[in-house]
Amino acid sequence: MATIERELSAPRHPAPDWKSLSLESPLLAALPESARRLTRSMEIERERTLFSRGDSPQAMFFVISGEVRLLRRSKAGGEVVLQRAQRGFLAEASLDQSTYHCDAVAAEPSRLLALPRRAFTGALAVEGFRDKWIAHLARELRKVRAHTERLSLKTARERIVHFIETEGEGGVVDLNQSKKDWASELGLTHEALYRTLAQMEKCSELRIDQSRLTLQ
């Protein structure tokens, strides 16, 4: 995508502060110098589309701050959140694809690293980085499987319970997003989510304390 290529070389997108980034991310700490030299930081405003379905991937993105989401449209016309990238890589599966299969939209003002695709592929030839990348993909695969399983459940109640049990501990989860955003992640309308939460609370299946949800 030409716009991304221009932004990668634009002067207003300086080289990242690798010293601080390496302290926060073991994966970035292992990134070879050859790839670091070609990586640039960039800032995007809320609701900006980073890339769209059908675009050709030209870079790998790492979200430093903020949040970028991978989105698809459901048959009912609502948004389904496939990934919420916060302090991590975005759309890892696009590395060997000819086009993106979803949209990437900033949920809030965000700062990212843009690593040219060719440079990132070259970095995978370095054993230390490759091993950490494989471990990262294994963790992400477990998350994706849980998310896919959740979306296959038929009722809103089942999806809510599954989320709390898989994303929380001991039947308790603290939401780090609004309930409206959570509804999108669950593949529900926010009306259906609010209605089901109220029913579960009324039936003493669920205790709601602001952002904390506890299965009873």
C-alpha positions as CSV (number, residue, x, y, z in Angstrom):
1,M,0.0,0.0,0.0
2,A,1.7,3.2,-1.2
3,T,0.4,5.4,1.6
4,I,2.1,3.1,4.2
5,E,5.4,3.1,2.2
6,R,5.4,6.9,2.1
7,E,4.7,7.1,5.8
8,L,7.6,4.8,6.6
9,S,10.0,7.1,5.0
10,A,8.4,10.4,6.1
11,P,10.6,12.6,8.3
12,R,7.8,13.2,10.8
13,H,8.0,9.5,11.7
14,P,11.3,9.2,13.6
15,A,13.3,6.1,14.5
16,P,12.0,4.4,17.7
17,D,13.6,4.5,21.1
18,W,14.9,1.0,21.1
19,K,16.4,1.2,24.6
20,S,13.1,1.7,26.3
21,L,11.2,-0.6,23.9
22,S,13.6,-3.5,24.5
23,L,13.0,-3.2,28.3
24,E,9.3,-3.6,27.8
25,S,9.2,-6.3,25.1
26,P,11.5,-9.3,24.9
27,L,10.4,-9.8,21.3
28,L,11.4,-6.3,20.3
29,A,14.6,-6.7,22.3
30,A,15.5,-9.7,20.0
31,L,14.8,-7.8,16.8
32,P,18.1,-7.6,14.8
33,E,19.8,-4.3,14.2
34,S,19.3,-4.7,10.4
35,A,15.5,-4.6,10.9
36,R,15.6,-1.9,13.6
37,R,17.4,0.5,11.2
38,L,14.4,0.4,8.8
39,T,11.7,0.6,11.4
40,R,9.8,3.8,12.0
41,S,7.3,5.0,14.6
42,M,4.0,6.5,13.5
43,E,1.0,8.0,15.2
44,I,-2.6,7.6,14.1
45,E,-5.7,9.3,15.4
46,R,-8.8,7.6,16.7
47,E,-11.0,5.9,14.1
48,R,-8.3,6.1,11.4
49,T,-8.1,3.1,9.2
50,L,-4.6,1.7,9.1
51,F,-5.3,-0.7,6.3
52,S,-8.4,-2.1,4.7
53,R,-9.5,-5.5,3.5
54,G,-8.0,-6.2,0.1
55,D,-4.9,-4.0,0.6
56,S,-1.5,-5.6,0.0
57,P,0.6,-5.9,3.3
58,Q,3.7,-3.8,3.1
59,A,4.7,-3.7,6.8
60,M,4.3,-5.4,10.1
61,F,2.9,-3.2,12.9
62,F,3.5,-3.2,16.6
63,V,1.2,-1.1,18.8
64,I,3.3,0.8,21.3
65,S,0.4,2.7,23.0
66,G,-3.3,3.0,22.4
67,E,-5.3,0.3,20.7
68,V,-5.8,-0.9,17.1
69,R,-8.5,-3.5,16.2
70,L,-8.9,-5.9,13.4
71,L,-12.6,-5.7,12.3
72,R,-15.0,-7.6,10.0
73,R,-18.6,-7.0,9.3
74,S,-21.1,-9.6,10.5
75,K,-24.0,-10.8,8.4
76,A,-26.2,-8.6,10.5
77,G,-24.1,-5.6,9.6
78,G,-22.4,-5.2,13.0
79,E,-18.7,-5.1,13.7
80,V,-16.9,-8.3,14.8
81,V,-13.6,-7.7,16.6
82,L,-11.0,-10.2,15.6
83,Q,-8.1,-8.8,17.5
84,R,-7.4,-6.0,19.9
85,A,-3.8,-5.0,19.7
86,Q,-2.4,-3.2,22.8
87,R,1.3,-3.2,23.2
88,G,1.8,-6.0,20.7
89,F,1.9,-7.0,17.1
90,L,-1.1,-6.6,14.8
91,A,-2.3,-9.0,12.1
92,E,0.6,-11.5,12.4
93,A,-1.1,-13.8,10.0
94,S,-0.8,-11.3,7.2
95,L,3.0,-11.8,7.0
96,D,2.7,-14.4,4.2
97,Q,-0.6,-13.2,2.7
98,S,-1.0,-11.3,-0.6
99,T,-3.9,-9.2,0.8
100,Y,-5.5,-8.3,4.2
101,H,-8.7,-10.1,5.0
102,C,-10.0,-7.5,7.4
103,D,-9.8,-3.8,8.4
104,A,-7.5,-2.3,11.0
105,V,-8.9,0.7,12.8
106,A,-7.6,2.7,15.7
107,A,-9.9,2.5,18.7
108,E,-8.1,5.4,20.3
109,P,-5.1,7.6,19.4
110,S,-2.2,5.2,19.0
111,R,1.5,5.0,18.4
112,L,2.9,2.2,16.4
113,L,6.1,0.7,15.0
114,A,6.0,0.0,11.2
115,L,8.5,-2.7,10.2
116,P,8.9,-3.1,6.4
117,R,7.7,-6.5,5.5
118,R,10.9,-7.6,3.8
119,A,13.0,-6.5,6.7
120,F,10.8,-8.4,9.1
121,T,11.0,-11.5,7.0
122,G,14.8,-11.2,7.0
123,A,14.8,-10.9,10.8
124,L,13.2,-14.3,11.0
125,A,16.4,-15.8,9.7
126,V,18.1,-14.8,13.0
127,E,17.6,-17.7,15.4
128,G,17.1,-15.7,18.6
129,F,14.3,-13.6,17.1
130,R,12.8,-16.5,15.2
131,D,12.4,-18.6,18.4
132,K,10.7,-15.8,20.3
133,W,8.4,-15.1,17.3
134,I,7.4,-18.8,17.2
135,A,6.6,-18.7,21.0
136,H,4.6,-15.5,20.4
137,L,2.6,-17.0,17.6
138,A,1.8,-20.0,19.8
139,R,0.3,-17.8,22.5
140,E,-1.7,-15.8,19.9
141,L,-3.0,-19.1,18.4
142,R,-4.4,-20.1,21.8
143,K,-6.2,-16.7,22.0
144,V,-7.6,-17.0,18.5
145,R,-8.9,-20.5,19.2
146,A,-10.6,-19.3,22.3
147,H,-12.1,-16.4,20.4
148,T,-13.3,-18.6,17.6
149,E,-14.8,-21.1,19.9
150,R,-16.6,-18.2,21.7
151,L,-18.1,-16.8,18.5
152,S,-19.4,-20.3,17.6
153,L,-21.6,-20.3,20.7
154,K,-25.2,-19.6,19.9
155,T,-26.5,-17.5,22.8
156,A,-25.2,-14.3,24.4
157,R,-25.2,-16.0,27.8
158,E,-22.9,-18.7,26.6
159,R,-20.5,-16.2,25.1
160,I,-20.4,-14.1,28.2
161,V,-19.7,-17.2,30.4
162,H,-17.1,-18.5,28.0
163,F,-15.3,-15.1,28.0
164,I,-15.3,-14.8,31.8
165,E,-14.0,-18.4,32.2
166,T,-11.3,-18.1,29.6
167,E,-10.1,-14.5,30.0
168,G,-10.5,-14.3,33.8
169,E,-9.4,-16.2,36.8
170,G,-11.7,-18.3,39.1
171,G,-14.8,-17.0,37.4
172,V,-13.9,-13.4,37.8
173,V,-12.8,-11.0,35.0
174,D,-12.0,-7.3,35.0
175,L,-13.0,-5.6,31.8
176,N,-10.4,-3.3,30.3
177,Q,-12.9,-1.9,27.7
178,S,-16.4,-0.4,27.6
179,K,-19.3,-2.8,27.5
180,K,-20.2,-1.5,24.0
181,D,-16.7,-2.4,22.8
182,W,-17.0,-5.8,24.6
183,A,-20.2,-6.5,22.7
184,S,-18.4,-6.1,19.4
185,E,-15.7,-8.5,20.6
186,L,-18.4,-11.0,21.5
187,G,-20.1,-10.5,18.1
188,L,-23.3,-9.2,19.8
189,T,-25.2,-6.0,19.6
190,H,-24.7,-3.8,22.7
191,E,-28.5,-4.1,23.4
192,A,-28.3,-7.9,23.4
193,L,-25.3,-7.8,25.8
194,Y,-26.9,-5.3,28.2
195,R,-30.2,-7.3,28.2
196,T,-28.4,-10.6,28.9
197,L,-26.2,-9.2,31.6
198,A,-29.3,-7.8,33.4
199,Q,-31.1,-11.1,33.1
200,M,-28.0,-13.0,34.5
201,E,-27.7,-10.6,37.4
202,K,-31.4,-10.8,38.1
203,C,-31.2,-14.6,38.2
204,S,-28.1,-14.5,40.5
205,E,-25.9,-16.1,37.8
206,L,-23.6,-13.0,37.7
207,R,-22.5,-10.3,40.0
208,I,-21.6,-7.0,38.3
209,D,-19.4,-4.5,40.2
210,Q,-18.6,-1.7,37.7
211,S,-16.0,-3.4,35.4
212,R,-15.7,-6.6,37.5
213,L,-17.9,-9.5,36.5
214,T,-18.1,-12.6,38.8
215,L,-19.9,-15.8,38.0
216,Q,-22.1,-17.0,40.9
